[in-house]
């Protein structure tokens, strides 16, 4: 992923200006994002902290968020312990994607209370945890991890905090040239067979990695916070893909890439790599091939890179239930339209049933009860052609004629209704198609407007109106009890009189 230990270091460096500032407001617009409004020397600013499994990140933001009418429980807890608190420290753990924010607040009794906000930016395992640093007890996490999910660490209120498992990698900013060479030689020796090692010793050749792809994989596995993007950048600054890469060459490229990171000199950048994918980094990359764009701060870079992606992802989650509902409603109306068209075809035959009824009434003497059909002369036809009429053998000739007149009147009366329903159904399908089209390009505000419109149109129930069950009063319960006893007593007396 693009958000690596280097980007995390750049963000933490940017956040240092918030130390001494105060958290004035806390909001939780959805299930994995928290927005902290900070008041510091730089003025008011909003810090987005996201534990999204797809786009975890931390950066300042200028965007507005649609907050729920009722704050989630985690947000309420954060407000209780962190709203109004002063930020005392912000630090990165090693080169990992873990940030600790220590805050200090006075509780209801006026005592100083210290809390720690732990932000873990680890893909689908990302989390935001509120911790009591005095006891290392978890107060809550935005995502709960139960013992059934993980036996290594549990993220639940009351449990002791356990850091993510260590990967036993070296810190790329602290490794020396000698240590780098030792790690390099160990990795090369591990990858070789005994025959290859013996051959190299005899030829007295230097140890080397075969390709840049191998070098990139080794860097990711050997150093913490090293993403494939940065590892690939280091490898690309060595030699051509076909040449063997030696430790000295790789160390030179390693230093050239990480030197500005050590000095906290960042040049946030976005652009397309050789594969045409949009990437971002905290430093300039030679691997960016096109559409390179630099930014003043890491936050602005991440805001632009993640903004649309994250919003579309959130919109997709919010809109899924509406899409499913509207699609079901559309399918119902399509089915209704098919049935109405069938009814219309049947209703168009109404005149046929009237004709059959009149011919039967005019020829009752030619029809007998029990006949299944009869062939009569159609005296309405110029050619006086014969016509076969199906009969119900259980009905009299007169009843058969009446049956066709009833069917004629039914279809004749239903024609107007069918045409009216056809128009309404077609309009409803067009309306639903329009809503589905709007949802495909909708923003968060658009979704709520569409939902409100569906409530007004009667498609959805108003979620803010919760139906309250009427509780029976004590008096009402007593009356009902007496009534049941009276009925039981009356039933018993009635049975006794009957038996007597």
The 8 nearest C-alpha neighbors of each residue, nearest first, counted from 0:
[[1, 2, 226, 3, 227, 228, 122, 121],
 [0, 2, 3, 279, 278, 226, 228, 280],
 [3, 1, 0, 6, 7, 4, 56, 226],
 [4, 2, 224, 6, 5, 226, 1, 7],
 [224, 3, 5, 94, 7, 95, 96, 6],
 [6, 4, 8, 7, 3, 9, 224, 281],
 [7, 5, 9, 8, 3, 281, 4, 2],
 [6, 8, 4, 10, 5, 9, 96, 11],
 [9, 7, 5, 11, 6, 10, 4, 12],
 [10, 8, 6, 12, 7, 11, 13, 5],
 [9, 11, 13, 7, 12, 8, 14, 297],
 [12, 10, 14, 8, 13, 9, 7, 90],
 [13, 11, 9, 10, 15, 14, 8, 263],
 [12, 14, 10, 11, 15, 9, 16, 297],
 [15, 13, 11, 16, 12, 17, 10, 89],
 [14, 16, 17, 12, 13, 18, 11, 89],
 [15, 17, 14, 18, 13, 41, 39, 40],
 [18, 16, 20, 15, 14, 39, 19, 86],
 [19, 17, 86, 20, 87, 15, 16, 88],
 [18, 20, 86, 87, 85, 17, 21, 39],
 [21, 19, 39, 17, 18, 38, 85, 86],
 [20, 22, 85, 38, 84, 37, 23, 83],
 [23, 21, 37, 83, 82, 84, 36, 24],
 [22, 24, 83, 36, 82, 37, 21, 38],
 [25, 23, 36, 82, 22, 35, 26, 37],
 [26, 24, 35, 34, 78, 36, 82, 27],
 [25, 27, 34, 33, 28, 74, 35, 24],
 [26, 28, 33, 29, 74, 32, 34, 66],
 [27, 29, 66, 65, 26, 67, 64, 32],
 [30, 28, 27, 31, 32, 66, 67, 33],
 [29, 31, 32, 28, 27, 141, 71, 142],
 [30, 32, 50, 51, 29, 49, 141, 33],
 [33, 31, 49, 29, 27, 48, 50, 30],
 [32, 34, 27, 48, 26, 47, 49, 35],
 [33, 35, 47, 26, 46, 25, 48, 27],
 [36, 34, 25, 46, 45, 24, 37, 22],
 [35, 37, 45, 24, 23, 44, 22, 25],
 [38, 36, 22, 44, 43, 21, 23, 45],
 [37, 39, 43, 21, 20, 42, 22, 23],
 [38, 40, 20, 42, 41, 17, 37, 21],
 [41, 39, 42, 20, 38, 17, 16, 43],
 [40, 42, 39, 43, 16, 38, 17, 44],
 [43, 41, 39, 40, 38, 44, 37, 20],
 [42, 44, 38, 37, 39, 41, 36, 45],
 [43, 45, 37, 36, 42, 46, 38, 59],
 [46, 44, 36, 59, 35, 60, 37, 47],
 [45, 47, 59, 35, 34, 58, 60, 36],
 [46, 48, 34, 58, 57, 59, 33, 49],
 [49, 47, 57, 33, 32, 34, 56, 46],
 [50, 48, 32, 55, 56, 51, 31, 57],
 [49, 51, 55, 125, 126, 31, 32, 52],
 [50, 52, 55, 54, 53, 31, 49, 125],
 [53, 51, 123, 122, 54, 125, 55, 50],
 [54, 52, 51, 122, 55, 123, 309, 312],
 [53, 55, 51, 52, 56, 309, 305, 122],
 [56, 54, 51, 50, 49, 120, 52, 53],
 [55, 57, 49, 48, 54, 120, 58, 50],
 [58, 56, 48, 47, 49, 46, 59, 55],
 [59, 57, 298, 47, 46, 60, 56, 10],
 [60, 58, 46, 298, 45, 47, 44, 61],
 [59, 61, 62, 45, 46, 47, 58, 302],
 [62, 60, 63, 45, 59, 44, 302, 46],
 [63, 61, 60, 64, 45, 306, 302, 59],
 [62, 64, 61, 65, 60, 66, 45, 28],
 [65, 63, 66, 28, 62, 443, 34, 27],
 [64, 66, 28, 67, 63, 443, 444, 29],
 [65, 67, 28, 64, 68, 27, 26, 29],
 [68, 66, 69, 70, 28, 65, 29, 27],
 [67, 69, 70, 66, 463, 65, 71, 28],
 [70, 68, 67, 71, 66, 72, 75, 74],
 [69, 71, 74, 67, 75, 68, 72, 27],
 [72, 70, 74, 73, 75, 69, 27, 30],
 [71, 73, 75, 74, 76, 70, 77, 141],
 [74, 72, 76, 75, 71, 141, 77, 139],
 [73, 75, 77, 71, 76, 72, 27, 70],
 [76, 74, 72, 78, 73, 77, 79, 70],
 [75, 77, 73, 79, 78, 74, 72, 80],
 [78, 76, 74, 81, 80, 79, 75, 73],
 [79, 77, 82, 75, 81, 76, 80, 25],
 [78, 80, 76, 77, 81, 75, 82, 74],
 [79, 81, 77, 78, 82, 76, 104, 114],
 [82, 80, 84, 78, 77, 79, 83, 104],
 [83, 81, 78, 84, 22, 23, 24, 80],
 [82, 84, 23, 22, 21, 81, 85, 104],
 [85, 83, 104, 81, 103, 82, 22, 21],
 [84, 86, 21, 103, 102, 20, 19, 87],
 [87, 85, 102, 18, 19, 20, 88, 101],
 [88, 86, 102, 101, 18, 19, 85, 103],
 [87, 89, 101, 100, 86, 18, 90, 102],
 [90, 88, 100, 99, 101, 15, 11, 98],
 [91, 89, 99, 98, 11, 88, 92, 100],
 [90, 92, 98, 97, 93, 99, 11, 8],
 [91, 93, 97, 95, 94, 98, 90, 96],
 [94, 92, 95, 91, 170, 223, 97, 4],
 [93, 95, 4, 224, 223, 92, 170, 96],
 [96, 94, 4, 224, 97, 93, 92, 223],
 [95, 97, 4, 120, 7, 119, 3, 98],
 [96, 98, 119, 95, 92, 118, 91, 120],
 [97, 99, 91, 118, 90, 117, 92, 100],
 [100, 98, 117, 90, 89, 116, 101, 118],
 [99, 101, 89, 116, 115, 88, 102, 117],
 [102, 100, 115, 88, 87, 114, 86, 116],
 [103, 101, 86, 85, 114, 87, 113, 84],
 [102, 104, 113, 85, 84, 112, 114, 86],
 [105, 103, 84, 112, 111, 106, 113, 85],
 [104, 106, 111, 109, 110, 112, 107, 103],
 [105, 107, 109, 108, 110, 112, 104, 111],
 [108, 106, 109, 105, 110, 111, 104, 79],
 [109, 107, 106, 110, 105, 111, 112, 104],
 [108, 110, 105, 106, 107, 111, 112, 104],
 [109, 111, 105, 106, 108, 112, 107, 104],
 [112, 110, 105, 104, 106, 109, 113, 103],
 [111, 113, 104, 105, 103, 106, 110, 114],
 [114, 112, 103, 102, 104, 111, 115, 131],
 [115, 113, 131, 102, 130, 101, 132, 103],
 [116, 114, 101, 130, 100, 129, 102, 132],
 [115, 117, 129, 100, 128, 99, 130, 101],
 [118, 116, 99, 128, 127, 98, 115, 129],
 [117, 119, 127, 98, 97, 126, 120, 99],
 [118, 120, 97, 125, 126, 121, 96, 127],
 [121, 119, 125, 96, 55, 122, 97, 118],
 [120, 122, 125, 124, 119, 123, 96, 55],
 [123, 121, 52, 124, 125, 120, 53, 55],
 [122, 124, 52, 125, 121, 53, 51, 50],
 [125, 123, 121, 122, 126, 52, 120, 119],
 [126, 124, 121, 120, 50, 119, 122, 123],
 [125, 127, 50, 119, 142, 118, 141, 128],
 [126, 128, 118, 141, 140, 117, 50, 119],
 [129, 127, 140, 117, 116, 139, 130, 126],
 [128, 130, 116, 138, 139, 115, 140, 137],
 [131, 129, 137, 115, 138, 132, 136, 114],
 [130, 132, 114, 135, 136, 133, 134, 115],
 [133, 131, 135, 134, 130, 114, 115, 113],
 [134, 132, 131, 135, 113, 136, 114, 130],
 [133, 135, 136, 132, 131, 159, 130, 137],
 [136, 134, 132, 131, 159, 160, 133, 130],
 [137, 135, 159, 134, 131, 158, 157, 130],
 [138, 136, 130, 156, 139, 157, 158, 160],
 [137, 139, 156, 130, 129, 157, 136, 131],
 [140, 138, 156, 137, 129, 155, 128, 141],
 [141, 139, 128, 142, 127, 143, 129, 154],
 [140, 142, 127, 73, 126, 143, 31, 128],
 [143, 141, 140, 126, 144, 127, 154, 31],
 [142, 144, 154, 155, 140, 145, 141, 153],
 [145, 143, 154, 153, 148, 155, 142, 149],
 [144, 146, 148, 147, 153, 143, 149, 154],
 [147, 145, 149, 150, 148, 153, 144, 152],
 [146, 148, 145, 149, 150, 144, 153, 151],
 [149, 147, 145, 146, 144, 150, 153, 152],
 [150, 148, 146, 151, 147, 152, 145, 153],
 [149, 151, 146, 152, 148, 147, 153, 145],
 [152, 150, 149, 153, 146, 161, 164, 163],
 [153, 151, 161, 150, 149, 154, 146, 160],
 [152, 154, 144, 145, 146, 155, 149, 158],
 [155, 153, 144, 143, 140, 145, 152, 158],
 [154, 156, 143, 139, 158, 153, 157, 144],
 [155, 157, 139, 138, 137, 158, 154, 140],
 [158, 156, 137, 136, 138, 155, 159, 139],
 [159, 157, 137, 136, 156, 155, 160, 153],
 [160, 158, 136, 135, 137, 161, 157, 134],
 [159, 161, 135, 137, 136, 158, 162, 154],
 [160, 162, 152, 159, 163, 153, 151, 164],
 [161, 163, 164, 160, 152, 165, 97, 119],
 [164, 162, 165, 161, 152, 119, 151, 166],
 [165, 163, 162, 166, 151, 161, 152, 167],
 [166, 164, 167, 163, 168, 162, 95, 223],
 [165, 167, 168, 164, 223, 220, 163, 169],
 [168, 166, 165, 169, 223, 221, 222, 164],
 [167, 169, 222, 223, 221, 166, 170, 220],
 [168, 170, 222, 223, 171, 221, 167, 174],
 [169, 171, 173, 172, 223, 222, 174, 94],
 [172, 170, 174, 173, 222, 169, 223, 257],
 [173, 171, 170, 174, 261, 257, 260, 258],
 [174, 172, 170, 171, 175, 169, 261, 178],
 [173, 175, 171, 172, 178, 170, 179, 176],
 [176, 174, 178, 177, 179, 173, 180, 172],
 [175, 177, 179, 178, 180, 174, 250, 181],
 [178, 176, 180, 179, 175, 181, 174, 182],
 [179, 177, 181, 175, 180, 176, 174, 182],
 [178, 180, 176, 182, 177, 181, 175, 183],
 [181, 179, 183, 177, 178, 182, 246, 184],
 [180, 182, 178, 184, 183, 179, 185, 177],
 [183, 181, 185, 179, 180, 184, 178, 186],
 [182, 184, 180, 186, 181, 185, 179, 187],
 [185, 183, 187, 181, 186, 182, 180, 188],
 [186, 184, 182, 188, 183, 187, 189, 181],
 [185, 187, 189, 183, 184, 188, 182, 190],
 [188, 186, 184, 190, 189, 185, 183, 191],
 [187, 189, 185, 191, 190, 186, 184, 196],
 [190, 188, 186, 187, 191, 185, 192, 184],
 [191, 189, 187, 188, 186, 192, 185, 208],
 [192, 190, 188, 189, 195, 196, 187, 193],
 [191, 193, 195, 194, 196, 190, 189, 188],
 [194, 192, 196, 195, 197, 191, 198, 188],
 [193, 195, 197, 196, 192, 198, 191, 199],
 [196, 194, 198, 192, 197, 193, 191, 199],
 [195, 197, 193, 199, 198, 194, 200, 192],
 [198, 196, 200, 194, 199, 195, 193, 201],
 [197, 199, 195, 201, 196, 200, 194, 202],
 [200, 198, 202, 196, 201, 197, 204, 203],
 [201, 199, 203, 197, 202, 198, 196, 204],
 [200, 202, 198, 199, 203, 197, 204, 196],
 [201, 203, 199, 204, 200, 198, 197, 205],
 [204, 202, 200, 201, 199, 205, 198, 206],
 [205, 203, 202, 199, 206, 200, 201, 207],
 [206, 204, 207, 203, 245, 199, 200, 246],
 [207, 205, 245, 184, 204, 187, 208, 246],
 [206, 208, 245, 244, 243, 205, 209, 246],
 [209, 207, 244, 243, 210, 214, 245, 213],
 [208, 210, 243, 244, 207, 213, 242, 211],
 [211, 209, 213, 212, 240, 208, 243, 241],
 [210, 212, 214, 234, 213, 240, 215, 235],
 [211, 213, 215, 210, 214, 216, 231, 234],
 [214, 212, 216, 210, 211, 215, 217, 208],
 [213, 215, 211, 217, 212, 216, 234, 208],
 [216, 214, 230, 212, 231, 218, 213, 217],
 [217, 215, 213, 219, 218, 214, 220, 212],
 [216, 218, 214, 220, 215, 219, 221, 213],
 [217, 219, 221, 215, 220, 216, 230, 222],
 [220, 218, 216, 225, 217, 221, 222, 226],
 [219, 221, 217, 218, 222, 216, 168, 223],
 [220, 222, 218, 168, 219, 217, 169, 223],
 [223, 221, 169, 168, 171, 170, 219, 225],
 [224, 222, 168, 225, 170, 94, 169, 95],
 [4, 223, 225, 94, 95, 3, 226, 5],
 [226, 224, 219, 223, 222, 3, 4, 229],
 [225, 227, 228, 229, 3, 230, 219, 224],
 [226, 228, 230, 229, 231, 219, 225, 215],
 [227, 229, 231, 226, 230, 232, 1, 0],
 [230, 228, 232, 231, 226, 227, 233, 225],
 [231, 229, 215, 227, 233, 232, 228, 218],
 [230, 232, 234, 215, 228, 229, 233, 227],
 [231, 233, 229, 235, 230, 234, 286, 228],
 [234, 232, 230, 252, 236, 231, 235, 253],
 [233, 235, 231, 211, 236, 232, 237, 215],
 [234, 236, 232, 233, 237, 231, 211, 238],
 [237, 235, 233, 234, 252, 238, 232, 249],
 [238, 236, 235, 234, 248, 249, 252, 244],
 [237, 239, 242, 236, 240, 235, 244, 234],
 [240, 238, 241, 242, 237, 235, 211, 210],
 [239, 241, 210, 211, 242, 238, 212, 243],
 [240, 242, 239, 210, 243, 209, 211, 238],
 [243, 241, 239, 240, 244, 238, 210, 209],
 [242, 244, 209, 208, 207, 210, 245, 241],
 [245, 243, 208, 207, 209, 242, 248, 210],
 [244, 246, 207, 248, 247, 249, 208, 243],
 [245, 247, 249, 248, 180, 250, 183, 207],
 [248, 246, 250, 249, 245, 251, 180, 244],
 [249, 247, 251, 245, 250, 246, 237, 252],
 [248, 250, 246, 252, 251, 247, 253, 237],
 [251, 249, 253, 247, 252, 248, 246, 254],
 [250, 252, 254, 248, 253, 249, 255, 247],
 [251, 253, 255, 249, 233, 250, 254, 236],
 [254, 252, 250, 251, 256, 233, 255, 249],
 [255, 253, 257, 251, 252, 256, 258, 250],
 [256, 254, 252, 253, 258, 257, 251, 259],
 [255, 257, 254, 253, 258, 252, 233, 259],
 [256, 258, 260, 254, 259, 255, 253, 261],
 [257, 259, 261, 260, 254, 255, 256, 262],
 [260, 258, 264, 262, 261, 257, 263, 265],
 [261, 259, 263, 257, 262, 258, 264, 265],
 [262, 260, 258, 259, 263, 172, 257, 264],
 [261, 263, 259, 260, 264, 258, 265, 257],
 [264, 262, 260, 261, 259, 265, 9, 12],
 [265, 263, 259, 262, 260, 266, 261, 282],
 [266, 264, 282, 281, 267, 263, 259, 260],
 [265, 267, 282, 281, 283, 268, 293, 294],
 [268, 266, 281, 294, 282, 297, 293, 280],
 [267, 269, 293, 292, 279, 280, 294, 266],
 [268, 270, 279, 292, 278, 291, 293, 280],
 [271, 269, 291, 290, 277, 278, 287, 289],
 [270, 272, 277, 289, 276, 275, 287, 288],
 [271, 273, 287, 288, 275, 274, 276, 286],
 [272, 274, 275, 288, 271, 286, 287, 276],
 [275, 273, 272, 276, 271, 277, 288, 287],
 [274, 276, 271, 272, 273, 277, 288, 289],
 [277, 275, 271, 272, 274, 278, 273, 270],
 [276, 278, 271, 270, 272, 275, 269, 279],
 [279, 277, 269, 270, 271, 276, 1, 272],
 [278, 280, 269, 268, 1, 270, 277, 281],
 [281, 279, 282, 268, 267, 6, 269, 278],
 [280, 282, 267, 6, 265, 266, 268, 9],
 [283, 281, 266, 265, 267, 280, 284, 268],
 [284, 282, 266, 268, 285, 267, 281, 280],
 [285, 283, 286, 287, 282, 232, 280, 268],
 [286, 284, 287, 283, 232, 288, 236, 235],
 [285, 287, 284, 272, 288, 232, 273, 235],
 [288, 286, 272, 285, 271, 270, 284, 289],
 [287, 289, 272, 271, 273, 286, 270, 290],
 [288, 290, 271, 291, 270, 287, 272, 275],
 [291, 289, 270, 271, 292, 288, 269, 287],
 [292, 290, 270, 289, 269, 287, 268, 293],
 [291, 293, 269, 268, 270, 290, 294, 267],
 [294, 292, 268, 267, 269, 266, 291, 295],
 [295, 293, 267, 296, 300, 268, 299, 292],
 [294, 296, 293, 297, 299, 267, 266, 300],
 [297, 295, 298, 299, 294, 267, 300, 13],
 [296, 298, 300, 267, 299, 301, 10, 9],
 [297, 299, 58, 301, 296, 300, 59, 302],
 [300, 298, 302, 296, 301, 297, 303, 294],
 [299, 301, 297, 298, 303, 302, 294, 267],
 [302, 300, 304, 298, 303, 299, 305, 297],
 [303, 301, 299, 306, 300, 305, 304, 298],
 [302, 304, 306, 301, 300, 305, 299, 307],
 [305, 303, 301, 302, 306, 300, 279, 307],
 [304, 306, 308, 302, 309, 301, 303, 307],
 [307, 305, 302, 303, 309, 308, 304, 310],
 [306, 308, 310, 309, 305, 311, 304, 303],
 [309, 307, 305, 311, 310, 306, 312, 304],
 [308, 310, 312, 311, 306, 307, 305, 313],
 [311, 309, 313, 307, 312, 308, 314, 306],
 [310, 312, 314, 308, 313, 309, 315, 307],
 [311, 313, 309, 315, 310, 314, 308, 316],
 [314, 312, 310, 316, 315, 311, 309, 317],
 [315, 313, 311, 317, 316, 312, 318, 310],
 [314, 316, 312, 318, 313, 317, 311, 319],
 [317, 315, 313, 314, 319, 318, 312, 320],
 [318, 316, 314, 315, 319, 313, 320, 446],
 [317, 319, 315, 321, 316, 320, 314, 322],
 [318, 320, 322, 321, 316, 317, 315, 323],
 [321, 319, 323, 322, 318, 324, 317, 316],
 [322, 320, 324, 318, 323, 319, 325, 450],
 [323, 321, 319, 325, 324, 320, 326, 318],
 [322, 324, 320, 326, 321, 325, 319, 327],
 [325, 323, 321, 327, 322, 326, 320, 328],
 [326, 324, 328, 322, 327, 323, 321, 329],
 [325, 327, 329, 323, 328, 324, 322, 330],
 [326, 328, 330, 324, 329, 325, 323, 331],
 [329, 327, 325, 331, 326, 330, 324, 332],
 [328, 330, 326, 332, 327, 331, 428, 325],
 [329, 331, 333, 327, 332, 328, 326, 334],
 [332, 330, 328, 334, 329, 333, 335, 327],
 [331, 333, 335, 329, 334, 330, 336, 424],
 [332, 334, 330, 336, 335, 331, 329, 337],
 [333, 335, 337, 331, 332, 336, 330, 338],
 [336, 334, 332, 338, 333, 337, 331, 339],
 [335, 337, 333, 339, 334, 338, 332, 340],
 [338, 336, 334, 340, 335, 339, 341, 333],
 [337, 339, 341, 335, 340, 336, 342, 334],
 [340, 338, 342, 336, 341, 337, 343, 335],
 [339, 341, 343, 337, 342, 338, 336, 344],
 [340, 342, 338, 344, 343, 339, 337, 345],
 [343, 341, 339, 345, 340, 344, 346, 338],
 [342, 344, 340, 346, 341, 345, 339, 347],
 [343, 345, 341, 347, 342, 346, 340, 348],
 [346, 344, 342, 343, 347, 348, 341, 349],
 [347, 345, 410, 343, 348, 349, 344, 342],
 [346, 348, 344, 345, 349, 343, 350, 410],
 [347, 349, 346, 351, 345, 350, 352, 344],
 [348, 350, 407, 346, 351, 352, 347, 410],
 [351, 349, 353, 352, 348, 354, 407, 347],
 [350, 352, 354, 348, 349, 353, 355, 407],
 [353, 351, 355, 403, 407, 349, 354, 350],
 [354, 352, 350, 356, 351, 355, 407, 404],
 [353, 355, 351, 357, 352, 356, 358, 350],
 [354, 356, 352, 358, 353, 357, 359, 351],
 [355, 357, 400, 353, 359, 403, 354, 358],
 [358, 356, 360, 354, 359, 355, 361, 353],
 [359, 357, 361, 355, 360, 356, 354, 362],
 [358, 360, 362, 356, 361, 357, 400, 363],
 [361, 359, 357, 363, 362, 358, 400, 356],
 [360, 362, 358, 359, 363, 357, 364, 356],
 [363, 361, 359, 364, 365, 360, 358, 366],
 [364, 362, 366, 365, 360, 359, 396, 361],
 [365, 363, 362, 366, 367, 361, 396, 360],
 [364, 366, 363, 362, 367, 373, 375, 359],
 [367, 365, 363, 364, 396, 368, 373, 362],
 [368, 366, 370, 369, 396, 365, 395, 364],
 [367, 369, 395, 370, 392, 396, 394, 366],
 [370, 368, 392, 393, 367, 371, 394, 391],
 [371, 369, 392, 372, 368, 367, 390, 373],
 [370, 372, 390, 392, 391, 389, 369, 373],
 [373, 371, 389, 390, 388, 370, 387, 374],
 [372, 374, 388, 387, 375, 389, 366, 370],
 [373, 375, 387, 386, 388, 385, 372, 376],
 [376, 374, 386, 385, 377, 373, 387, 358],
 [375, 377, 385, 378, 384, 383, 386, 374],
 [376, 378, 379, 383, 380, 384, 385, 386],
 [377, 379, 383, 380, 376, 381, 384, 358],
 [380, 378, 377, 381, 383, 354, 382, 376],
 [381, 379, 383, 378, 382, 377, 384, 376],
 [380, 382, 383, 379, 378, 384, 377, 376],
 [381, 383, 384, 380, 378, 377, 379, 385],
 [384, 382, 380, 378, 377, 381, 376, 385],
 [385, 383, 382, 377, 376, 380, 386, 378],
 [384, 386, 376, 375, 377, 374, 383, 387],
 [387, 385, 375, 374, 376, 377, 388, 384],
 [386, 388, 374, 373, 375, 389, 372, 385],
 [389, 387, 373, 372, 374, 390, 386, 355],
 [388, 390, 372, 371, 387, 373, 391, 370],
 [391, 389, 371, 372, 392, 399, 388, 370],
 [390, 392, 393, 394, 371, 399, 389, 370],
 [393, 391, 369, 370, 371, 394, 390, 368],
 [394, 392, 391, 369, 395, 368, 370, 390],
 [395, 393, 392, 391, 398, 399, 368, 396],
 [394, 396, 368, 398, 397, 399, 393, 367],
 [395, 397, 399, 398, 366, 363, 368, 400],
 [398, 396, 400, 395, 399, 401, 360, 363],
 [399, 397, 401, 395, 400, 396, 394, 402],
 [400, 398, 402, 396, 397, 401, 394, 395],
 [399, 401, 356, 397, 403, 398, 402, 359],
 [402, 400, 398, 404, 399, 403, 405, 397],
 [401, 403, 399, 405, 400, 404, 398, 406],
 [404, 402, 406, 352, 356, 400, 405, 401],
 [405, 403, 407, 401, 406, 402, 353, 356],
 [406, 404, 408, 402, 407, 403, 409, 401],
 [405, 407, 403, 409, 404, 408, 410, 402],
 [406, 408, 349, 404, 352, 405, 410, 409],
 [409, 407, 411, 405, 406, 410, 412, 404],
 [410, 408, 406, 412, 407, 411, 405, 413],
 [409, 411, 346, 413, 407, 412, 408, 349],
 [410, 412, 408, 414, 413, 409, 407, 349],
 [413, 411, 409, 410, 414, 408, 415, 416],
 [412, 414, 410, 416, 415, 411, 417, 409],
 [413, 415, 417, 416, 411, 412, 410, 418],
 [416, 414, 418, 417, 413, 419, 412, 411],
 [415, 417, 413, 419, 414, 418, 420, 412],
 [416, 418, 420, 414, 419, 415, 413, 421],
 [419, 417, 421, 415, 420, 416, 414, 422],
 [418, 420, 416, 422, 417, 421, 415, 423],
 [421, 419, 423, 417, 422, 418, 424, 416],
 [422, 420, 418, 424, 419, 423, 417, 425],
 [421, 423, 425, 419, 420, 424, 426, 418],
 [424, 422, 420, 426, 425, 421, 427, 419],
 [423, 425, 427, 421, 426, 422, 420, 428],
 [424, 426, 428, 422, 427, 423, 421, 429],
 [427, 425, 423, 429, 424, 428, 430, 422],
 [426, 428, 430, 424, 429, 425, 423, 431],
 [427, 429, 431, 425, 430, 426, 329, 432],
 [428, 430, 432, 426, 427, 431, 433, 425],
 [431, 429, 427, 433, 428, 432, 426, 434],
 [432, 430, 434, 428, 433, 429, 427, 435],
 [433, 431, 429, 435, 430, 434, 428, 436],
 [432, 434, 436, 430, 431, 435, 429, 437],
 [435, 433, 437, 431, 436, 432, 438, 430],
 [436, 434, 432, 438, 437, 433, 431, 439],
 [435, 437, 433, 439, 434, 438, 432, 440],
 [438, 436, 434, 435, 439, 440, 441, 433],
 [439, 437, 441, 435, 440, 436, 434, 446],
 [438, 440, 436, 437, 441, 435, 434, 315],
 [441, 439, 438, 437, 442, 436, 311, 445],
 [442, 440, 438, 445, 437, 439, 446, 443],
 [443, 441, 445, 444, 446, 314, 440, 310],
 [442, 444, 446, 445, 314, 441, 447, 65],
 [445, 443, 447, 446, 442, 448, 65, 441],
 [446, 444, 448, 442, 441, 443, 447, 449],
 [445, 447, 449, 443, 444, 448, 450, 441],
 [448, 446, 450, 444, 449, 445, 451, 443],
 [449, 447, 445, 451, 450, 446, 452, 444],
 [448, 450, 452, 446, 447, 451, 445, 453],
 [449, 451, 447, 453, 452, 448, 446, 454],
 [452, 450, 454, 448, 453, 449, 447, 455],
 [451, 453, 449, 455, 454, 450, 456, 448],
 [454, 452, 456, 450, 458, 451, 455, 459],
 [453, 455, 459, 451, 457, 452, 456, 460],
 [456, 454, 452, 457, 453, 451, 458, 459],
 [457, 455, 453, 454, 458, 452, 459, 451],
 [456, 458, 454, 455, 459, 453, 460, 452],
 [457, 459, 453, 456, 454, 460, 455, 452],
 [460, 458, 454, 457, 453, 461, 450, 456],
 [459, 461, 454, 462, 458, 457, 464, 453],
 [460, 462, 463, 464, 454, 459, 451, 465],
 [461, 463, 464, 460, 465, 459, 454, 466],
 [464, 462, 461, 465, 460, 68, 466, 69],
 [465, 463, 462, 461, 466, 460, 467, 454],
 [464, 466, 463, 467, 462, 461, 468, 460],
 [465, 467, 464, 468, 469, 463, 462, 461],
 [468, 466, 465, 469, 470, 464, 463, 471],
 [467, 469, 470, 466, 471, 465, 472, 464],
 [470, 468, 467, 471, 472, 466, 475, 465],
 [471, 469, 468, 472, 467, 473, 475, 476],
 [470, 472, 475, 476, 469, 473, 474, 468],
 [471, 473, 475, 474, 476, 470, 477, 469],
 [472, 474, 476, 475, 477, 471, 478, 470],
 [475, 473, 477, 472, 476, 478, 471, 479],
 [474, 476, 478, 472, 477, 473, 471, 479],
 [475, 477, 473, 479, 474, 478, 480, 472],
 [478, 476, 480, 474, 475, 479, 473, 481],
 [479, 477, 475, 481, 480, 476, 482, 474],
 [480, 478, 482, 476, 477, 481, 475, 483],
 [479, 481, 477, 483, 482, 478, 476, 484],
 [482, 480, 484, 478, 483, 479, 485, 477],
 [481, 483, 479, 485, 480, 484, 478, 486],
 [484, 482, 486, 480, 481, 485, 487, 479],
 [485, 483, 487, 481, 482, 486, 488, 480],
 [484, 486, 482, 488, 487, 483, 481, 489],
 [487, 485, 489, 483, 488, 484, 490, 482],
 [486, 488, 484, 490, 485, 489, 483, 491],
 [487, 489, 485, 491, 490, 486, 484, 492],
 [490, 488, 486, 492, 491, 487, 485, 493],
 [491, 489, 487, 493, 488, 492, 486, 494],
 [490, 492, 488, 494, 493, 489, 487, 495],
 [493, 491, 495, 489, 494, 490, 496, 488],
 [492, 494, 490, 496, 495, 491, 489, 497],
 [495, 493, 497, 491, 492, 496, 498, 490],
 [494, 496, 492, 498, 497, 493, 499, 491],
 [497, 495, 499, 493, 498, 494, 492, 491],
 [498, 496, 494, 495, 499, 493, 492, 491],
 [499, 497, 495, 496, 494, 493, 492, 491],
 [498, 496, 497, 495, 494, 493, 492, 491]]
